[in-house]
Amino acid sequence: MDAYEALVTRVSPAILEEPAPDQETENKIIAAALRAPDHKRLRPWRFISIRGEALGKLGDIFAAAYRKKLPSASPEVIAREKKKPLRAPLILVVLAKIVEDANVPASDQKYSAAAAAQNIILASEALGFGAVWKTGDAASDPLIREALGVKANEEIVAYIYIGTVKARPNPPAALDVSEFLKSWPA
């Protein structure tokens, strides 16, 4: 699929299954992430790959973090948290790695990491896989951050779930560009 087609046809699939990208394809996906806009070439991102048995371990951590946050949570809710990482055969965690630089604010570095996450999604799509961007409480929970080895100068920007699309969802209705694009001055 060409890049423009990937951009204008991509939707978040509901179900992702095996196979996940193999290691060579995962490396290509990360190579695309590394081309994100990056002021002063600070490389303000880092990625963690989670697959196989590690997905179940991450589920245990998600469940423990939820139980710690809400001790009264029902066993059904805890079980649902534990299953979240199993929604796809590969998760790429995207971290903003904030570098101290007087000329590049932390916000710009976070935007660069977000652009890297978007490149992961688009590269996955272009290479024949589906990808879904998730964040939520798992992006900031201290127990999860510690388990993943997230450093003090890092923030989890995204959990990108990647796999083979079981059923491609219907694309949303096309939006009218003129509703979002205005010339200045008007």
ABEGO torsion letter per residue (X at the ends): XBAAAAAAABBBBABBBOBBBBAAAAAAAAAAAAABBBBGGAGABBBBBBBEAAAAAAAAAAAAAAAAABAABBAAAAAAAAAAAAABABBBBBBBBBBBBAABBAAAAAAAAAAAAAAAAAAAAAAGBBBBBBBEAAAABAAAAAAAGBBAABBBABBBBBBBBABBBBBBBBBBAAAABBBOBX
